[in-house]
């Protein structure tokens, strides 16, 4: 299980969901006590983009990893 911290914008959120949807493993986004399916456009767009989000997933996809690296917060 991998966990990464990311920051999103509305435009990047659309790309994030699109890339996540192509993965054959579950991807969850955590904000406080809320868990959102990363493949849900409505769920992800409903998040607070001013906060750091935690992405948790188990699996590997090169395109998804590149996206996460771009969005990663130190």
MMTF fields as JSON, N, C-alpha, C and O atoms, coordinates in Angstrom:
{
  "mmtfVersion": "1.0.0",
  "mmtfProducer": "UNKNOWN",
  "numBonds": 295,
  "numAtoms": 296,
  "numGroups": 74,
  "numChains": 1,
  "numModels": 1,
  "chainsPerModel": [1],
  "groupsPerChain": [74],
  "chainIdList": ["A"],
  "bondAtomList": [4, 2, 8, 6, 12, 10, 16, 14, 20, 18, 24, 22, 28, 26, 32, 30, 36, 34, 40, 38, 44, 42, 48, 46, 52, 50, 56, 54, 60, 58, 64, 62, 68, 66, 72, 70, 76, 74, 80, 78, 84, 82, 88, 86, 92, 90, 96, 94, 100, 98, 104, 102, 108, 106, 112, 110, 116, 114, 120, 118, 124, 122, 128, 126, 132, 130, 136, 134, 140, 138, 144, 142, 148, 146, 152, 150, 156, 154, 160, 158, 164, 162, 168, 166, 172, 170, 176, 174, 180, 178, 184, 182, 188, 186, 192, 190, 196, 194, 200, 198, 204, 202, 208, 206, 212, 210, 216, 214, 220, 218, 224, 222, 228, 226, 232, 230, 236, 234, 240, 238, 244, 242, 248, 246, 252, 250, 256, 254, 260, 258, 264, 262, 268, 266, 272, 270, 276, 274, 280, 278, 284, 282, 288, 286, 292, 290],
  "bondOrderList": [1, 1, 1, 1, 1, 1, 1, 1, 1, 1, 1, 1, 1, 1, 1, 1, 1, 1, 1, 1, 1, 1, 1, 1, 1, 1, 1, 1, 1, 1, 1, 1, 1, 1, 1, 1, 1, 1, 1, 1, 1, 1, 1, 1, 1, 1, 1, 1, 1, 1, 1, 1, 1, 1, 1, 1, 1, 1, 1, 1, 1, 1, 1, 1, 1, 1, 1, 1, 1, 1, 1, 1, 1],
  "groupList": [{"groupName": "UNK", "atomNameList": ["N", "CA", "C", "O"], "elementList": ["N", "C", "C", "O"], "formalChargeList": [0, 0, 0, 0], "bondAtomList": [1, 0, 2, 1, 3, 2], "bondOrderList": [1, 1, 2], "singleLetterCode": "X", "chemCompType": "L-PEPTIDE LINKING"}],
  "groupTypeList": [0, 0, 0, 0, 0, 0, 0, 0, 0, 0, 0, 0, 0, 0, 0, 0, 0, 0, 0, 0, 0, 0, 0, 0, 0, 0, 0, 0, 0, 0, 0, 0, 0, 0, 0, 0, 0, 0, 0, 0, 0, 0, 0, 0, 0, 0, 0, 0, 0, 0, 0, 0, 0, 0, 0, 0, 0, 0, 0, 0, 0, 0, 0, 0, 0, 0, 0, 0, 0, 0, 0, 0, 0, 0],
  "groupIdList": [1, 2, 3, 4, 5, 6, 7, 8, 9, 10, 11, 12, 13, 14, 15, 16, 17, 18, 19, 20, 21, 22, 23, 24, 25, 26, 27, 28, 29, 30, 31, 32, 33, 34, 35, 36, 37, 38, 39, 40, 41, 42, 43, 44, 45, 46, 47, 48, 49, 50, 51, 52, 53, 54, 55, 56, 57, 58, 59, 60, 61, 62, 63, 64, 65, 66, 67, 68, 69, 70, 71, 72, 73, 74],
  "secStructList": [7, 3, 3, 3, 3, 3, 7, 7, 7, 2, 2, 2, 2, 2, 2, 2, 2, 2, 2, 2, 2, 6, 7, 1, 1, 7, 3, 3, 3, 3, 3, 6, 6, 3, 3, 3, 3, 6, 6, 7, 2, 2, 2, 2, 2, 6, 1, 7, 6, 6, 1, 7, 3, 3, 3, 3, 3, 7, 1, 7, 7, 2, 2, 2, 2, 2, 2, 2, 2, 2, 2, 5, 7, 7],
  "xCoordList": [0.847, 0.0, 0.898, 1.774, 0.675, 1.463, 0.6, -0.595, 1.21, 0.526, 1.38, 2.593, 0.729, 1.415, 0.55, -0.677, 1.174, 0.464, 0.532, 1.602, -0.624, -0.701, -1.515, -2.237, -1.382, -2.223, -2.848, -2.179, -4.132, -4.845, -5.414, -5.602, -5.682, -6.473, -7.648, -7.604, -8.694, -9.824, -9.401, -9.898, -8.496, -8.052, -7.241, -7.429, -6.345, -5.546, -6.402, -6.09, -7.474, -8.364, -8.994, -9.132, -9.37, -9.97, -8.961, -9.307, -7.731, -6.677, -6.376, -6.168, -6.353, -6.097, -7.152, -6.808, -8.424, -9.504, -9.409, -9.601, -9.117, -9.005, -7.901, -8.106, -6.75, -5.638, -5.938, -5.635, -6.527, -6.873, -7.856, -7.764, -8.789, -9.819, -9.244, -9.869, -8.067, -7.439, -6.652, -6.191, -6.498, -5.751, -6.653, -7.849, -6.078, -6.863, -6.787, -7.03, -6.453, -6.404, -7.154, -7.378, -7.535, -8.279, -7.361, -6.214, -7.888, -7.161, -8.124, -9.22, -7.715, -8.544, -7.863, -6.639, -8.688, -8.198, -8.776, -9.986, -7.911, -8.332, -8.215, -7.217, -9.238, -9.208, -9.948, -11.152, -9.229, -9.777, -10.291, -9.504, -11.569, -12.127, -12.906, -13.555, -12.85, -13.591, -12.697, -11.535, -13.251, -12.533, -13.287, -14.481, -12.6, -13.196, -12.515, -11.298, -13.304, -12.758, -12.132, -12.811, -10.853, -10.144, -10.681, -10.358, -11.486, -12.047, -13.399, -14.037, -13.842, -15.122, -14.901, -14.372, -15.304, -15.131, -15.87, -15.31, -17.106, -17.907, -17.287, -17.233, -16.825, -16.205, -14.948, -14.77, -14.077, -12.807, -13.039, -12.379, -13.956, -14.222, -14.871, -14.853, -15.437, -16.049, -15.061, -15.445, -13.798, -12.778, -12.33, -12.519, -11.74, -11.183, -9.772, -8.859, -9.591, -8.311, -7.255, -6.104, -7.633, -6.651, -5.881, -4.888, -6.329, -5.722, -4.863, -5.046, -3.93, -3.131, -3.972, -4.587, -3.993, -4.777, -3.832, -2.685, -4.323, -3.54, -4.13, -5.331, -3.288, -3.7, -3.13, -1.939, -3.985, -3.558, -3.942, -5.077, -2.99, -3.244, -2.312, -1.276, -2.711, -1.9, -1.868, -2.839, -0.785, -0.644, 0.343, 0.843, 0.623, 1.57, 1.093, 0.697, 1.14, 0.883, 1.828, 1.819, 2.632, 3.665, 3.077, 3.607, 2.005, 1.394, 0.836, 0.979, 0.202, -0.342, 0.784, 0.651, 1.876, 3.012, 3.597, 3.981, 3.665, 4.172, 3.255, 3.727, 1.939, 0.97, 1.131, 1.149, 1.248, 1.419, 2.717, 2.742, 3.778, 5.048, 4.9, 5.501, 4.107, 3.874, 3.071, 3.283, 2.158, 1.257, 1.789, 1.231, 2.865, 3.372, 3.771, 4.299, 3.495, 3.894, 5.041, 5.005, 6.045, 7.226, 6.918, 7.82],
  "yCoordList": [-1.172, 0.0, 1.243, 1.384, 2.121, 3.352, 4.539, 4.569, 5.516, 6.767, 7.921, 7.946, 8.88, 10.08, 11.283, 11.179, 12.419, 13.666, 14.541, 14.743, 15.056, 15.847, 17.117, 17.244, 18.05, 19.239, 19.233, 18.923, 19.578, 19.605, 20.986, 21.794, 21.242, 22.384, 21.791, 20.613, 22.56, 21.995, 21.405, 20.35, 22.071, 21.552, 20.279, 19.328, 20.248, 19.048, 17.908, 16.739, 18.236, 17.204, 16.399, 15.181, 17.056, 16.363, 15.396, 14.268, 15.843, 14.984, 13.828, 12.697, 14.115, 13.098, 11.998, 10.817, 12.361, 11.376, 10.576, 9.361, 11.246, 10.566, 9.505, 8.384, 9.851, 8.907, 7.805, 6.637, 8.163, 7.175, 6.145, 4.965, 6.583, 5.692, 4.593, 3.55, 4.829, 3.846, 2.783, 1.805, 2.973, 2.022, 0.863, 1.05, -0.332, -1.518, -1.85, -2.991, -0.863, -1.044, 0.12, 1.16, -0.071, 0.951, 2.093, 1.881, 3.309, 4.509, 5.336, 5.677, 5.651, 6.435, 7.755, 7.834, 8.803, 10.116, 10.418, 10.331, 10.772, 11.051, 12.539, 13.171, 13.09, 14.46, 14.457, 14.207, 14.736, 14.604, 13.185, 12.244, 12.994, 11.654, 11.184, 10.138, 11.93, 11.604, 10.804, 11.151, 9.723, 8.905, 8.985, 8.687, 9.383, 9.546, 8.584, 8.405, 7.974, 7.139, 8.076, 8.959, 7.892, 8.77, 8.672, 9.514, 7.671, 7.502, 8.194, 8.111, 8.88, 9.578, 11.072, 11.78, 11.546, 12.953, 13.85, 14.833, 13.52, 14.327, 14.347, 15.396, 13.2, 13.125, 13.961, 14.703, 13.85, 14.582, 16.082, 16.881, 16.473, 17.907, 18.527, 19.748, 17.717, 18.212, 18.426, 18.889, 18.098, 18.26, 19.715, 20.513, 20.041, 21.367, 21.408, 20.781, 22.139, 22.165, 23.022, 23.06, 23.705, 24.491, 23.631, 24.083, 22.401, 21.509, 20.443, 20.125, 19.903, 18.773, 17.507, 17.269, 16.704, 15.472, 14.269, 14.344, 13.176, 11.943, 10.95, 10.679, 10.408, 9.396, 8.066, 7.957, 7.059, 5.718, 4.729, 4.722, 3.897, 2.937, 1.746, 1.812, 0.659, -0.554, -1.061, -1.64, -0.846, -1.223, -0.28, 0.65, -0.521, 0.317, 0.562, -0.36, 1.833, 2.247, 3.415, 4.393, 3.327, 4.327, 5.724, 6.694, 5.84, 7.149, 7.738, 8.933, 6.894, 7.349, 7.819, 8.853, 7.076, 7.458, 8.802, 9.613, 9.038, 10.314, 11.454, 12.532, 11.219, 12.229, 12.521, 13.683, 11.48, 11.65, 12.415, 13.269, 12.118, 12.828, 14.317, 15.147, 14.658, 16.07, 16.785, 17.971, 16.069, 16.672, 16.599, 17.226, 15.841, 15.572, 16.834, 17.791, 16.792, 17.858, 17.319, 16.172, 18.134, 17.678, 17.257, 16.855],
  "zCoordList": [0.0, 0.0, 0.0, 0.853, -0.947, -1.043, -0.67, -0.965, -0.021, 0.327, -0.165, 0.042, -0.822, -1.304, -0.978, -0.955, -0.728, -0.45, -1.696, -2.27, -2.105, -3.336, -3.108, -2.119, -4.044, -4.116, -5.514, -6.499, -5.588, -6.863, -7.147, -6.238, -8.412, -8.862, -9.627, -9.982, -9.893, -10.658, -12.008, -12.401, -12.714, -14.016, -13.858, -14.617, -12.887, -12.652, -12.116, -12.343, -11.411, -10.875, -12.01, -11.902, -13.078, -14.225, -14.855, -15.207, -14.991, -15.545, -14.593, -15.032, -13.289, -12.27, -12.326, -12.285, -12.419, -12.484, -13.778, -13.771, -14.88, -16.169, -16.14, -16.605, -15.603, -15.532, -14.517, -14.764, -13.384, -12.355, -12.887, -12.551, -13.711, -14.248, -15.138, -15.327, -15.675, -16.556, -15.788, -16.377, -14.478, -13.653, -13.245, -13.021, -13.148, -12.802, -11.308, -10.916, -10.479, -9.029, -8.365, -8.984, -7.103, -6.372, -5.966, -5.573, -6.067, -5.665, -4.812, -5.258, -3.601, -2.693, -2.379, -2.284, -2.216, -1.827, -0.449, -0.244, 0.49, 1.854, 2.142, 1.797, 2.775, 3.262, 4.594, 4.637, 5.683, 7.04, 7.219, 7.123, 7.471, 7.648, 6.422, 6.465, 5.359, 4.141, 3.201, 2.991, 2.632, 1.658, 0.341, 0.286, -0.715, -2.038, -3.01, -2.97, -3.873, -4.942, -5.976, -6.501, -6.271, -7.205, -8.625, -9.464, -8.907, -10.248, -10.381, -11.43, -9.318, -9.301, -9.559, -8.702, -10.729, -11.079, -10.09, -9.607, -9.792, -8.874, -7.477, -6.836, -7.011, -5.696, -5.597, -4.632, -6.578, -6.553, -6.716, -6.052, -7.58, -7.762, -6.526, -6.372, -5.656, -4.429, -3.294, -2.221, -3.514, -2.475, -2.354, -3.272, -1.223, -0.973, -1.559, -1.022, -2.651, -3.348, -2.646, -3.081, -1.574, -0.838, 0.162, 0.732, 0.377, 1.357, 0.686, -0.489, 1.45, 0.988, 1.122, 2.161, 0.072, 0.04, 0.105, -0.336, 0.652, 0.707, -0.275, -0.25, -1.138, -2.113, -1.654, -1.362, -1.594, -1.181, -2.266, -2.744, -2.648, -3.723, -3.58, -2.918, -4.22, -4.217, -5.653, -6.138, -6.303, -7.702, -8.361, -7.728, -9.634, -10.341, -11.759, -12.474, -12.15, -13.522, -13.781, -13.033, -14.816, -15.073, -15.273, -14.731, -16.032, -16.296, -14.999, -14.74, -14.192, -12.914, -11.984, -11.33, -11.922, -11.082, -11.513, -10.67, -12.822, -13.321, -12.903, -12.542, -12.95, -12.525, -11.033, -10.627, -10.223, -8.776, -8.48, -7.593, -9.207, -9.009, -9.304, -8.623, -10.309, -10.659, -9.576, -9.321, -8.944, -7.949, -6.53, -5.629, -6.312, -4.965, -4.216, -4.782, -2.923, -2.011, -1.171, -0.726, -0.957, -0.202, 1.204, 1.939]
}
